[in-house]
Amino acid sequence: MINDKAYFSDFPYISTELFQWLGNKRIKILGLDLPCPNISDWKTVHRNLLGNSVLIVEGLINLEFLPQEEFLFMALPLKIKGSDGSPVRALAVIDEK
């Protein structure tokens, strides 16, 4: 739970090997239910992923409600002058045929 202090200090994170593998796979976006991909070496992980044009969306919630199949994901950022990141309004659009 995001209101729990442990959420920001005690969580699983992406290993160096995994973020290098992800960067090599040419994925476009990495969505996480974590506050950061790697708490111990966050700067290296961010630089590697962003340097490989992989966008990172952190702190996603309610992922258990998403279908296993495809859905449309949208991340609507704030326009912050001089910044390379922003909080977003994350949306999943599900086609209920």
Distance bins in CASP14 RR format, pairs under 12 A and 6 or more apart:
PFRMAT RR
TARGET T0000
AUTHOR 0000-0000-0000
RMODE 2
METHOD distances of the structure
MODEL  1
1 7 1 0 0 1 0 0 0 0 0 0 0
1 8 0 0 0 0 0 1 0 0 0 0 0
1 11 0 0 0 0 0 1 0 0 0 0 0
1 33 0 0 0 0 0 1 0 0 0 0 0
1 35 0 0 0 0 0 1 0 0 0 0 0
1 59 0 0 0 0 0 1 0 0 0 0 0
1 61 0 0 0 0 1 0 0 0 0 0 0
2 8 0 0 0 0 1 0 0 0 0 0 0
2 11 0 0 0 0 0 1 0 0 0 0 0
2 33 0 0 0 0 1 0 0 0 0 0 0
2 34 0 0 0 0 0 1 0 0 0 0 0
2 35 1 0 0 1 0 0 0 0 0 0 0
2 58 0 0 0 0 0 1 0 0 0 0 0
2 59 1 0 0 1 0 0 0 0 0 0 0
2 60 0 0 0 0 0 1 0 0 0 0 0
2 61 1 0 0 1 0 0 0 0 0 0 0
2 62 0 0 0 0 0 1 0 0 0 0 0
3 61 0 0 0 0 0 1 0 0 0 0 0
4 10 0 0 0 0 1 0 0 0 0 0 0
4 11 0 0 0 0 0 1 0 0 0 0 0
4 35 0 0 0 0 0 1 0 0 0 0 0
5 11 0 0 0 0 0 1 0 0 0 0 0
5 35 0 0 0 0 0 1 0 0 0 0 0
6 35 0 0 0 0 0 1 0 0 0 0 0
6 39 0 0 0 0 0 1 0 0 0 0 0
7 33 0 0 0 0 1 0 0 0 0 0 0
7 34 0 0 0 0 1 0 0 0 0 0 0
7 35 1 0 0 1 0 0 0 0 0 0 0
7 36 0 0 0 0 0 1 0 0 0 0 0
7 39 0 0 0 0 0 1 0 0 0 0 0
7 58 0 0 0 0 0 1 0 0 0 0 0
7 59 0 0 0 0 1 0 0 0 0 0 0
7 61 0 0 0 0 0 1 0 0 0 0 0
8 34 0 0 0 0 1 0 0 0 0 0 0
8 35 1 0 1 0 0 0 0 0 0 0 0
8 36 0 0 0 0 1 0 0 0 0 0 0
8 39 0 0 0 0 1 0 0 0 0 0 0
8 42 0 0 0 0 0 1 0 0 0 0 0
8 58 0 0 0 0 0 1 0 0 0 0 0
8 59 0 0 0 0 0 1 0 0 0 0 0
9 34 0 0 0 0 0 1 0 0 0 0 0
9 35 0 0 0 0 1 0 0 0 0 0 0
9 36 0 0 0 0 0 1 0 0 0 0 0
9 39 1 0 0 1 0 0 0 0 0 0 0
9 40 0 0 0 0 0 1 0 0 0 0 0
10 34 0 0 0 0 0 1 0 0 0 0 0
10 35 0 0 0 0 0 1 0 0 0 0 0
10 39 0 0 0 0 1 0 0 0 0 0 0
11 32 0 0 0 0 1 0 0 0 0 0 0
11 33 0 0 0 0 1 0 0 0 0 0 0
11 34 1 0 1 0 0 0 0 0 0 0 0
11 35 1 0 0 1 0 0 0 0 0 0 0
11 36 0 0 0 0 1 0 0 0 0 0 0
11 37 0 0 0 0 0 1 0 0 0 0 0
11 38 0 0 0 0 0 1 0 0 0 0 0
11 39 1 0 0 1 0 0 0 0 0 0 0
11 40 0 0 0 0 0 1 0 0 0 0 0
11 58 0 0 0 0 0 1 0 0 0 0 0
11 59 0 0 0 0 0 1 0 0 0 0 0
12 18 0 0 0 0 0 1 0 0 0 0 0
12 32 0 0 0 0 0 1 0 0 0 0 0
12 33 0 0 0 0 0 1 0 0 0 0 0
12 34 1 0 0 1 0 0 0 0 0 0 0
12 35 0 0 0 0 0 1 0 0 0 0 0
12 36 0 0 0 0 0 1 0 0 0 0 0
12 37 0 0 0 0 0 1 0 0 0 0 0
12 38 0 0 0 0 1 0 0 0 0 0 0
12 39 0 0 0 0 1 0 0 0 0 0 0
12 40 0 0 0 0 0 1 0 0 0 0 0
13 19 0 0 0 0 1 0 0 0 0 0 0
13 32 0 0 0 0 1 0 0 0 0 0 0
13 33 0 0 0 0 0 1 0 0 0 0 0
13 34 1 0 0 1 0 0 0 0 0 0 0
13 35 0 0 0 0 1 0 0 0 0 0 0
13 36 1 0 0 1 0 0 0 0 0 0 0
13 37 1 0 0 1 0 0 0 0 0 0 0
13 38 1 0 1 0 0 0 0 0 0 0 0
13 39 1 0 1 0 0 0 0 0 0 0 0
13 40 1 0 0 1 0 0 0 0 0 0 0
13 41 0 0 0 0 1 0 0 0 0 0 0
13 42 0 0 0 0 1 0 0 0 0 0 0
13 44 0 0 0 0 0 1 0 0 0 0 0
13 45 0 0 0 0 1 0 0 0 0 0 0
13 58 0 0 0 0 0 1 0 0 0 0 0
14 20 0 0 0 0 1 0 0 0 0 0 0
14 21 0 0 0 0 1 0 0 0 0 0 0
14 22 1 0 0 1 0 0 0 0 0 0 0
14 23 0 0 0 0 0 1 0 0 0 0 0
14 30 0 0 0 0 1 0 0 0 0 0 0
14 31 0 0 0 0 0 1 0 0 0 0 0
14 32 0 0 0 0 1 0 0 0 0 0 0
14 34 0 0 0 0 1 0 0 0 0 0 0
14 36 0 0 0 0 1 0 0 0 0 0 0
14 37 1 0 1 0 0 0 0 0 0 0 0
14 38 1 0 1 0 0 0 0 0 0 0 0
14 39 0 0 0 0 1 0 0 0 0 0 0
14 40 0 0 0 0 0 1 0 0 0 0 0
14 41 0 0 0 0 1 0 0 0 0 0 0
14 42 0 0 0 0 1 0 0 0 0 0 0
14 44 0 0 0 0 0 1 0 0 0 0 0
14 45 1 0 0 1 0 0 0 0 0 0 0
14 46 0 0 0 0 0 1 0 0 0 0 0
14 48 0 0 0 0 0 1 0 0 0 0 0
14 49 0 0 0 0 1 0 0 0 0 0 0
14 54 0 0 0 0 0 1 0 0 0 0 0
14 56 0 0 0 0 1 0 0 0 0 0 0
14 58 0 0 0 0 0 1 0 0 0 0 0
15 21 0 0 0 0 1 0 0 0 0 0 0
15 22 0 0 0 0 0 1 0 0 0 0 0
15 37 0 0 0 0 1 0 0 0 0 0 0
15 38 1 0 0 1 0 0 0 0 0 0 0
15 40 0 0 0 0 0 1 0 0 0 0 0
15 41 0 0 0 0 1 0 0 0 0 0 0
15 44 0 0 0 0 0 1 0 0 0 0 0
15 45 0 0 0 0 1 0 0 0 0 0 0
15 48 0 0 0 0 0 1 0 0 0 0 0
16 22 0 0 0 0 0 1 0 0 0 0 0
16 23 0 0 0 0 0 1 0 0 0 0 0
16 37 0 0 0 0 0 1 0 0 0 0 0
16 38 1 0 0 1 0 0 0 0 0 0 0
16 40 0 0 0 0 1 0 0 0 0 0 0
16 41 1 0 0 1 0 0 0 0 0 0 0
16 42 0 0 0 0 0 1 0 0 0 0 0
16 44 1 0 0 1 0 0 0 0 0 0 0
16 45 1 0 0 1 0 0 0 0 0 0 0
16 48 0 0 0 0 1 0 0 0 0 0 0
16 49 0 0 0 0 0 1 0 0 0 0 0
17 23 0 0 0 0 0 1 0 0 0 0 0
17 24 0 0 0 0 0 1 0 0 0 0 0
17 38 0 0 0 0 0 1 0 0 0 0 0
17 45 0 0 0 0 0 1 0 0 0 0 0
17 48 0 0 0 0 0 1 0 0 0 0 0
18 24 0 0 0 0 0 1 0 0 0 0 0
18 25 0 0 0 0 0 1 0 0 0 0 0
18 27 0 0 0 0 0 1 0 0 0 0 0
18 30 0 0 0 0 0 1 0 0 0 0 0
18 32 0 0 0 0 0 1 0 0 0 0 0
18 37 0 0 0 0 1 0 0 0 0 0 0
18 38 0 0 0 0 1 0 0 0 0 0 0
18 45 0 0 0 0 1 0 0 0 0 0 0
18 48 0 0 0 0 0 1 0 0 0 0 0
18 49 0 0 0 0 0 1 0 0 0 0 0
19 25 0 0 0 0 0 1 0 0 0 0 0
19 27 0 0 0 0 0 1 0 0 0 0 0
19 30 0 0 0 0 1 0 0 0 0 0 0
19 32 0 0 0 0 0 1 0 0 0 0 0
19 36 0 0 0 0 0 1 0 0 0 0 0
19 37 1 0 0 1 0 0 0 0 0 0 0
19 38 1 0 0 1 0 0 0 0 0 0 0
19 41 0 0 0 0 1 0 0 0 0 0 0
19 42 0 0 0 0 0 1 0 0 0 0 0
19 43 0 0 0 0 0 1 0 0 0 0 0
19 44 0 0 0 0 1 0 0 0 0 0 0
19 45 1 0 1 0 0 0 0 0 0 0 0
19 46 0 0 0 0 1 0 0 0 0 0 0
19 47 0 0 0 0 0 1 0 0 0 0 0
19 48 1 0 1 0 0 0 0 0 0 0 0
19 49 1 0 1 0 0 0 0 0 0 0 0
19 50 0 0 0 0 0 1 0 0 0 0 0
19 51 0 0 0 0 0 1 0 0 0 0 0
19 52 0 0 0 0 1 0 0 0 0 0 0
19 54 0 0 0 0 1 0 0 0 0 0 0
19 56 0 0 0 0 1 0 0 0 0 0 0
20 38 0 0 0 0 0 1 0 0 0 0 0
20 41 0 0 0 0 0 1 0 0 0 0 0
20 44 0 0 0 0 0 1 0 0 0 0 0
20 45 0 0 0 0 1 0 0 0 0 0 0
20 47 0 0 0 0 0 1 0 0 0 0 0
20 48 1 0 0 1 0 0 0 0 0 0 0
20 49 0 0 0 0 1 0 0 0 0 0 0
20 51 0 0 0 0 0 1 0 0 0 0 0
20 52 0 0 0 0 1 0 0 0 0 0 0
20 54 0 0 0 0 0 1 0 0 0 0 0
21 27 0 0 0 0 1 0 0 0 0 0 0
21 30 0 0 0 0 0 1 0 0 0 0 0
21 48 0 0 0 0 0 1 0 0 0 0 0
21 49 0 0 0 0 0 1 0 0 0 0 0
21 52 0 0 0 0 0 1 0 0 0 0 0
21 54 0 0 0 0 0 1 0 0 0 0 0
22 28 0 0 0 0 0 1 0 0 0 0 0
22 29 0 0 0 0 0 1 0 0 0 0 0
22 30 1 0 0 1 0 0 0 0 0 0 0
22 31 0 0 0 0 0 1 0 0 0 0 0
22 32 0 0 0 0 0 1 0 0 0 0 0
22 37 0 0 0 0 1 0 0 0 0 0 0
22 38 0 0 0 0 0 1 0 0 0 0 0
22 45 0 0 0 0 1 0 0 0 0 0 0
22 48 0 0 0 0 1 0 0 0 0 0 0
22 49 1 0 0 1 0 0 0 0 0 0 0
22 50 0 0 0 0 0 1 0 0 0 0 0
22 51 0 0 0 0 0 1 0 0 0 0 0
22 52 0 0 0 0 1 0 0 0 0 0 0
22 53 0 0 0 0 0 1 0 0 0 0 0
22 54 1 0 0 1 0 0 0 0 0 0 0
22 55 0 0 0 0 0 1 0 0 0 0 0
22 56 0 0 0 0 0 1 0 0 0 0 0
23 29 0 0 0 0 0 1 0 0 0 0 0
23 30 0 0 0 0 1 0 0 0 0 0 0
23 37 0 0 0 0 0 1 0 0 0 0 0
23 45 0 0 0 0 0 1 0 0 0 0 0
23 47 0 0 0 0 0 1 0 0 0 0 0
23 48 1 0 0 1 0 0 0 0 0 0 0
23 49 1 0 0 1 0 0 0 0 0 0 0
23 50 0 0 0 0 0 1 0 0 0 0 0
23 51 0 0 0 0 1 0 0 0 0 0 0
23 52 1 0 1 0 0 0 0 0 0 0 0
23 53 0 0 0 0 1 0 0 0 0 0 0
23 54 1 0 1 0 0 0 0 0 0 0 0
23 55 0 0 0 0 0 1 0 0 0 0 0
23 56 0 0 0 0 0 1 0 0 0 0 0
24 48 0 0 0 0 0 1 0 0 0 0 0
24 49 0 0 0 0 0 1 0 0 0 0 0
24 51 0 0 0 0 0 1 0 0 0 0 0
24 52 1 0 0 1 0 0 0 0 0 0 0
24 54 0 0 0 0 0 1 0 0 0 0 0
25 49 0 0 0 0 0 1 0 0 0 0 0
25 52 0 0 0 0 1 0 0 0 0 0 0
25 53 0 0 0 0 0 1 0 0 0 0 0
25 54 0 0 0 0 1 0 0 0 0 0 0
26 49 0 0 0 0 0 1 0 0 0 0 0
26 51 0 0 0 0 0 1 0 0 0 0 0
26 52 1 0 0 1 0 0 0 0 0 0 0
26 53 0 0 0 0 1 0 0 0 0 0 0
26 54 0 0 0 0 1 0 0 0 0 0 0
27 49 0 0 0 0 1 0 0 0 0 0 0
27 52 0 0 0 0 1 0 0 0 0 0 0
27 53 0 0 0 0 1 0 0 0 0 0 0
27 54 1 0 1 0 0 0 0 0 0 0 0
27 55 0 0 0 0 1 0 0 0 0 0 0
27 56 0 0 0 0 0 1 0 0 0 0 0
28 49 0 0 0 0 0 1 0 0 0 0 0
28 50 0 0 0 0 0 1 0 0 0 0 0
28 52 0 0 0 0 1 0 0 0 0 0 0
28 53 1 0 0 1 0 0 0 0 0 0 0
28 54 1 0 0 1 0 0 0 0 0 0 0
28 55 1 0 0 1 0 0 0 0 0 0 0
28 56 0 0 0 0 0 1 0 0 0 0 0
28 57 0 0 0 0 0 1 0 0 0 0 0
28 73 0 0 0 0 0 1 0 0 0 0 0
28 75 0 0 0 0 0 1 0 0 0 0 0
29 49 0 0 0 0 1 0 0 0 0 0 0
29 50 0 0 0 0 0 1 0 0 0 0 0
29 52 0 0 0 0 0 1 0 0 0 0 0
29 53 0 0 0 0 1 0 0 0 0 0 0
29 54 1 0 0 1 0 0 0 0 0 0 0
29 55 1 0 1 0 0 0 0 0 0 0 0
29 56 1 0 0 1 0 0 0 0 0 0 0
29 57 1 0 0 1 0 0 0 0 0 0 0
29 58 0 0 0 0 0 1 0 0 0 0 0
29 60 0 0 0 0 0 1 0 0 0 0 0
29 73 1 0 0 1 0 0 0 0 0 0 0
29 74 0 0 0 0 0 1 0 0 0 0 0
29 75 1 0 0 1 0 0 0 0 0 0 0
29 88 0 0 0 0 0 1 0 0 0 0 0
29 90 0 0 0 0 0 1 0 0 0 0 0
30 36 0 0 0 0 0 1 0 0 0 0 0
30 37 1 0 0 1 0 0 0 0 0 0 0
30 38 0 0 0 0 0 1 0 0 0 0 0
30 45 0 0 0 0 1 0 0 0 0 0 0
30 46 0 0 0 0 0 1 0 0 0 0 0
30 48 0 0 0 0 0 1 0 0 0 0 0
30 49 1 0 0 1 0 0 0 0 0 0 0
30 50 0 0 0 0 0 1 0 0 0 0 0
30 52 0 0 0 0 0 1 0 0 0 0 0
30 53 0 0 0 0 0 1 0 0 0 0 0
30 54 1 0 1 0 0 0 0 0 0 0 0
30 55 1 0 0 1 0 0 0 0 0 0 0
30 56 1 0 1 0 0 0 0 0 0 0 0
30 57 1 0 0 1 0 0 0 0 0 0 0
30 58 0 0 0 0 1 0 0 0 0 0 0
30 59 0 0 0 0 0 1 0 0 0 0 0
30 60 0 0 0 0 0 1 0 0 0 0 0
30 73 0 0 0 0 0 1 0 0 0 0 0
30 75 0 0 0 0 0 1 0 0 0 0 0
31 37 0 0 0 0 1 0 0 0 0 0 0
31 49 0 0 0 0 0 1 0 0 0 0 0
31 54 0 0 0 0 1 0 0 0 0 0 0
31 55 0 0 0 0 1 0 0 0 0 0 0
31 56 1 0 0 1 0 0 0 0 0 0 0
31 57 1 0 1 0 0 0 0 0 0 0 0
31 58 1 0 0 1 0 0 0 0 0 0 0
31 59 0 0 0 0 1 0 0 0 0 0 0
31 60 1 0 1 0 0 0 0 0 0 0 0
31 61 0 0 0 0 0 1 0 0 0 0 0
31 63 0 0 0 0 1 0 0 0 0 0 0
31 66 0 0 0 0 0 1 0 0 0 0 0
31 73 0 0 0 0 1 0 0 0 0 0 0
31 75 0 0 0 0 1 0 0 0 0 0 0
31 88 0 0 0 0 0 1 0 0 0 0 0
31 90 0 0 0 0 1 0 0 0 0 0 0
31 92 0 0 0 0 0 1 0 0 0 0 0
32 38 0 0 0 0 0 1 0 0 0 0 0
32 39 0 0 0 0 0 1 0 0 0 0 0
32 45 0 0 0 0 0 1 0 0 0 0 0
32 46 0 0 0 0 0 1 0 0 0 0 0
32 49 0 0 0 0 0 1 0 0 0 0 0
32 54 0 0 0 0 0 1 0 0 0 0 0
32 55 0 0 0 0 0 1 0 0 0 0 0
32 56 1 0 0 1 0 0 0 0 0 0 0
32 57 1 0 0 1 0 0 0 0 0 0 0
32 58 1 0 1 0 0 0 0 0 0 0 0
32 59 1 0 0 1 0 0 0 0 0 0 0
32 60 1 0 0 1 0 0 0 0 0 0 0
32 61 0 0 0 0 0 1 0 0 0 0 0
32 63 0 0 0 0 1 0 0 0 0 0 0
32 90 0 0 0 0 0 1 0 0 0 0 0
33 57 0 0 0 0 0 1 0 0 0 0 0
33 58 0 0 0 0 1 0 0 0 0 0 0
33 59 1 0 1 0 0 0 0 0 0 0 0
33 60 1 0 1 0 0 0 0 0 0 0 0
33 61 1 0 0 1 0 0 0 0 0 0 0
33 62 0 0 0 0 1 0 0 0 0 0 0
33 63 1 0 1 0 0 0 0 0 0 0 0
33 64 0 0 0 0 1 0 0 0 0 0 0
33 66 0 0 0 0 0 1 0 0 0 0 0
33 90 0 0 0 0 0 1 0 0 0 0 0
34 42 0 0 0 0 0 1 0 0 0 0 0
34 45 0 0 0 0 0 1 0 0 0 0 0
34 56 0 0 0 0 0 1 0 0 0 0 0
34 57 0 0 0 0 0 1 0 0 0 0 0
34 58 1 0 0 1 0 0 0 0 0 0 0
34 59 1 0 0 1 0 0 0 0 0 0 0
34 60 0 0 0 0 1 0 0 0 0 0 0
34 61 0 0 0 0 0 1 0 0 0 0 0
34 63 0 0 0 0 0 1 0 0 0 0 0
35 42 0 0 0 0 1 0 0 0 0 0 0
35 56 0 0 0 0 0 1 0 0 0 0 0
35 57 0 0 0 0 0 1 0 0 0 0 0
35 58 1 0 1 0 0 0 0 0 0 0 0
35 59 1 0 1 0 0 0 0 0 0 0 0
35 60 0 0 0 0 0 1 0 0 0 0 0
35 61 0 0 0 0 0 1 0 0 0 0 0
36 42 1 0 1 0 0 0 0 0 0 0 0
36 43 0 0 0 0 0 1 0 0 0 0 0
36 44 0 0 0 0 0 1 0 0 0 0 0
36 45 0 0 0 0 1 0 0 0 0 0 0
36 46 0 0 0 0 1 0 0 0 0 0 0
36 49 0 0 0 0 0 1 0 0 0 0 0
36 56 0 0 0 0 1 0 0 0 0 0 0
36 57 0 0 0 0 0 1 0 0 0 0 0
36 58 1 0 0 1 0 0 0 0 0 0 0
36 59 0 0 0 0 1 0 0 0 0 0 0
37 43 0 0 0 0 0 1 0 0 0 0 0
37 44 0 0 0 0 1 0 0 0 0 0 0
37 45 1 0 1 0 0 0 0 0 0 0 0
37 46 1 0 0 1 0 0 0 0 0 0 0
37 47 0 0 0 0 0 1 0 0 0 0 0
37 48 0 0 0 0 1 0 0 0 0 0 0
37 49 1 0 0 1 0 0 0 0 0 0 0
37 50 0 0 0 0 0 1 0 0 0 0 0
37 54 0 0 0 0 1 0 0 0 0 0 0
37 55 0 0 0 0 0 1 0 0 0 0 0
37 56 1 0 0 1 0 0 0 0 0 0 0
37 57 0 0 0 0 0 1 0 0 0 0 0
37 58 1 0 0 1 0 0 0 0 0 0 0
37 59 0 0 0 0 0 1 0 0 0 0 0
38 44 1 0 0 1 0 0 0 0 0 0 0
38 45 1 0 1 0 0 0 0 0 0 0 0
38 46 0 0 0 0 1 0 0 0 0 0 0
38 47 0 0 0 0 0 1 0 0 0 0 0
38 48 0 0 0 0 1 0 0 0 0 0 0
38 49 0 0 0 0 1 0 0 0 0 0 0
38 56 0 0 0 0 0 1 0 0 0 0 0
38 58 0 0 0 0 0 1 0 0 0 0 0
39 45 0 0 0 0 1 0 0 0 0 0 0
39 46 0 0 0 0 0 1 0 0 0 0 0
39 58 0 0 0 0 0 1 0 0 0 0 0
41 47 0 0 0 0 1 0 0 0 0 0 0
41 48 0 0 0 0 1 0 0 0 0 0 0
42 48 0 0 0 0 0 1 0 0 0 0 0
42 49 0 0 0 0 0 1 0 0 0 0 0
42 50 0 0 0 0 0 1 0 0 0 0 0
42 56 0 0 0 0 0 1 0 0 0 0 0
42 58 0 0 0 0 0 1 0 0 0 0 0
43 49 0 0 0 0 0 1 0 0 0 0 0
43 50 0 0 0 0 0 1 0 0 0 0 0
44 50 0 0 0 0 0 1 0 0 0 0 0
44 51 0 0 0 0 0 1 0 0 0 0 0
45 51 0 0 0 0 0 1 0 0 0 0 0
45 52 0 0 0 0 0 1 0 0 0 0 0
45 54 0 0 0 0 0 1 0 0 0 0 0
45 56 0 0 0 0 1 0 0 0 0 0 0
45 58 0 0 0 0 0 1 0 0 0 0 0
46 52 0 0 0 0 0 1 0 0 0 0 0
46 54 0 0 0 0 1 0 0 0 0 0 0
46 55 0 0 0 0 0 1 0 0 0 0 0
46 56 1 0 0 1 0 0 0 0 0 0 0
46 58 0 0 0 0 1 0 0 0 0 0 0
46 84 0 0 0 0 1 0 0 0 0 0 0
46 85 0 0 0 0 0 1 0 0 0 0 0
47 54 0 0 0 0 0 1 0 0 0 0 0
47 56 0 0 0 0 0 1 0 0 0 0 0
47 84 0 0 0 0 0 1 0 0 0 0 0
48 54 0 0 0 0 1 0 0 0 0 0 0
48 56 0 0 0 0 0 1 0 0 0 0 0
49 55 0 0 0 0 1 0 0 0 0 0 0
49 56 1 0 1 0 0 0 0 0 0 0 0
49 57 0 0 0 0 0 1 0 0 0 0 0
49 58 0 0 0 0 0 1 0 0 0 0 0
50 56 1 0 0 1 0 0 0 0 0 0 0
50 84 1 0 0 1 0 0 0 0 0 0 0
50 85 0 0 0 0 1 0 0 0 0 0 0
51 84 0 0 0 0 0 1 0 0 0 0 0
55 73 0 0 0 0 0 1 0 0 0 0 0
55 75 1 0 0 1 0 0 0 0 0 0 0
55 77 0 0 0 0 1 0 0 0 0 0 0
55 84 0 0 0 0 0 1 0 0 0 0 0
55 85 0 0 0 0 1 0 0 0 0 0 0
55 86 0 0 0 0 0 1 0 0 0 0 0
55 88 0 0 0 0 1 0 0 0 0 0 0
55 90 0 0 0 0 0 1 0 0 0 0 0
56 75 0 0 0 0 0 1 0 0 0 0 0
56 84 0 0 0 0 0 1 0 0 0 0 0
56 85 0 0 0 0 1 0 0 0 0 0 0
56 86 0 0 0 0 0 1 0 0 0 0 0
56 88 0 0 0 0 0 1 0 0 0 0 0
57 63 0 0 0 0 0 1 0 0 0 0 0
57 73 0 0 0 0 1 0 0 0 0 0 0
57 74 0 0 0 0 0 1 0 0 0 0 0
57 75 1 0 1 0 0 0 0 0 0 0 0
57 76 0 0 0 0 0 1 0 0 0 0 0
57 77 0 0 0 0 1 0 0 0 0 0 0
57 85 0 0 0 0 0 1 0 0 0 0 0
57 86 0 0 0 0 0 1 0 0 0 0 0
57 87 0 0 0 0 0 1 0 0 0 0 0
57 88 1 0 0 1 0 0 0 0 0 0 0
57 89 0 0 0 0 0 1 0 0 0 0 0
57 90 1 0 0 1 0 0 0 0 0 0 0
57 91 0 0 0 0 0 1 0 0 0 0 0
57 92 0 0 0 0 0 1 0 0 0 0 0
58 75 0 0 0 0 0 1 0 0 0 0 0
58 85 0 0 0 0 0 1 0 0 0 0 0
58 86 0 0 0 0 0 1 0 0 0 0 0
58 87 0 0 0 0 1 0 0 0 0 0 0
58 88 0 0 0 0 1 0 0 0 0 0 0
58 90 0 0 0 0 1 0 0 0 0 0 0
59 75 0 0 0 0 0 1 0 0 0 0 0
59 87 0 0 0 0 1 0 0 0 0 0 0
59 88 0 0 0 0 1 0 0 0 0 0 0
59 90 0 0 0 0 1 0 0 0 0 0 0
60 66 0 0 0 0 1 0 0 0 0 0 0
60 73 0 0 0 0 1 0 0 0 0 0 0
60 75 0 0 0 0 1 0 0 0 0 0 0
60 88 0 0 0 0 1 0 0 0 0 0 0
60 89 0 0 0 0 0 1 0 0 0 0 0
60 90 1 0 1 0 0 0 0 0 0 0 0
60 91 0 0 0 0 0 1 0 0 0 0 0
60 92 0 0 0 0 1 0 0 0 0 0 0
61 90 0 0 0 0 1 0 0 0 0 0 0
61 92 0 0 0 0 0 1 0 0 0 0 0
62 90 0 0 0 0 1 0 0 0 0 0 0
62 91 0 0 0 0 0 1 0 0 0 0 0
62 92 0 0 0 0 1 0 0 0 0 0 0
62 94 0 0 0 0 0 1 0 0 0 0 0
63 71 0 0 0 0 0 1 0 0 0 0 0
63 73 0 0 0 0 0 1 0 0 0 0 0
63 90 0 0 0 0 0 1 0 0 0 0 0
63 92 0 0 0 0 1 0 0 0 0 0 0
64 92 0 0 0 0 0 1 0 0 0 0 0
65 71 0 0 0 0 0 1 0 0 0 0 0
65 92 0 0 0 0 1 0 0 0 0 0 0
65 94 0 0 0 0 1 0 0 0 0 0 0
66 72 0 0 0 0 0 1 0 0 0 0 0
66 73 0 0 0 0 1 0 0 0 0 0 0
66 90 0 0 0 0 0 1 0 0 0 0 0
66 91 0 0 0 0 0 1 0 0 0 0 0
66 92 1 0 1 0 0 0 0 0 0 0 0
66 93 0 0 0 0 0 1 0 0 0 0 0
66 94 1 0 0 1 0 0 0 0 0 0 0
67 92 0 0 0 0 1 0 0 0 0 0 0
67 93 0 0 0 0 0 1 0 0 0 0 0
67 94 1 0 0 1 0 0 0 0 0 0 0
67 95 0 0 0 0 1 0 0 0 0 0 0
67 96 0 0 0 0 1 0 0 0 0 0 0
67 97 0 0 0 0 0 1 0 0 0 0 0
68 94 0 0 0 0 0 1 0 0 0 0 0
69 92 0 0 0 0 0 1 0 0 0 0 0
69 94 0 0 0 0 1 0 0 0 0 0 0
69 95 0 0 0 0 1 0 0 0 0 0 0
69 96 0 0 0 0 0 1 0 0 0 0 0
69 97 0 0 0 0 0 1 0 0 0 0 0
70 92 0 0 0 0 0 1 0 0 0 0 0
70 93 0 0 0 0 0 1 0 0 0 0 0
70 94 0 0 0 0 1 0 0 0 0 0 0
70 95 0 0 0 0 1 0 0 0 0 0 0
70 97 0 0 0 0 0 1 0 0 0 0 0
71 90 0 0 0 0 0 1 0 0 0 0 0
71 91 0 0 0 0 1 0 0 0 0 0 0
71 92 1 0 1 0 0 0 0 0 0 0 0
71 93 1 0 0 1 0 0 0 0 0 0 0
71 94 1 0 1 0 0 0 0 0 0 0 0
71 95 1 0 0 1 0 0 0 0 0 0 0
71 96 0 0 0 0 0 1 0 0 0 0 0
72 90 0 0 0 0 0 1 0 0 0 0 0
72 91 0 0 0 0 1 0 0 0 0 0 0
72 92 1 0 0 1 0 0 0 0 0 0 0
72 93 1 0 1 0 0 0 0 0 0 0 0
72 94 1 0 0 1 0 0 0 0 0 0 0
72 95 1 0 0 1 0 0 0 0 0 0 0
73 88 0 0 0 0 0 1 0 0 0 0 0
73 89 0 0 0 0 0 1 0 0 0 0 0
73 90 1 0 0 1 0 0 0 0 0 0 0
73 91 1 0 0 1 0 0 0 0 0 0 0
73 92 1 0 1 0 0 0 0 0 0 0 0
73 93 1 0 0 1 0 0 0 0 0 0 0
73 94 0 0 0 0 0 1 0 0 0 0 0
74 88 0 0 0 0 1 0 0 0 0 0 0
74 89 0 0 0 0 1 0 0 0 0 0 0
74 90 1 0 0 1 0 0 0 0 0 0 0
74 91 1 0 1 0 0 0 0 0 0 0 0
74 92 1 0 0 1 0 0 0 0 0 0 0
74 93 1 0 0 1 0 0 0 0 0 0 0
75 85 0 0 0 0 0 1 0 0 0 0 0
75 86 0 0 0 0 1 0 0 0 0 0 0
75 87 0 0 0 0 1 0 0 0 0 0 0
75 88 1 0 1 0 0 0 0 0 0 0 0
75 89 1 0 0 1 0 0 0 0 0 0 0
75 90 1 0 1 0 0 0 0 0 0 0 0
75 91 1 0 0 1 0 0 0 0 0 0 0
75 92 0 0 0 0 0 1 0 0 0 0 0
76 86 0 0 0 0 1 0 0 0 0 0 0
76 87 0 0 0 0 1 0 0 0 0 0 0
76 88 1 0 1 0 0 0 0 0 0 0 0
76 89 1 0 1 0 0 0 0 0 0 0 0
76 90 1 0 0 1 0 0 0 0 0 0 0
76 91 1 0 0 1 0 0 0 0 0 0 0
77 83 0 0 0 0 1 0 0 0 0 0 0
77 84 0 0 0 0 0 1 0 0 0 0 0
77 85 1 0 0 1 0 0 0 0 0 0 0
77 86 1 1 0 0 0 0 0 0 0 0 0
77 87 1 0 0 1 0 0 0 0 0 0 0
77 88 1 0 1 0 0 0 0 0 0 0 0
77 89 0 0 0 0 1 0 0 0 0 0 0
77 90 0 0 0 0 0 1 0 0 0 0 0
78 85 0 0 0 0 1 0 0 0 0 0 0
78 86 1 0 1 0 0 0 0 0 0 0 0
78 87 1 0 0 1 0 0 0 0 0 0 0
78 88 1 0 0 1 0 0 0 0 0 0 0
78 89 0 0 0 0 1 0 0 0 0 0 0
79 85 0 0 0 0 0 1 0 0 0 0 0
79 86 1 0 0 1 0 0 0 0 0 0 0
79 87 0 0 0 0 0 1 0 0 0 0 0
79 88 0 0 0 0 0 1 0 0 0 0 0
80 86 1 0 1 0 0 0 0 0 0 0 0
80 87 0 0 0 0 1 0 0 0 0 0 0
80 88 0 0 0 0 0 1 0 0 0 0 0
END
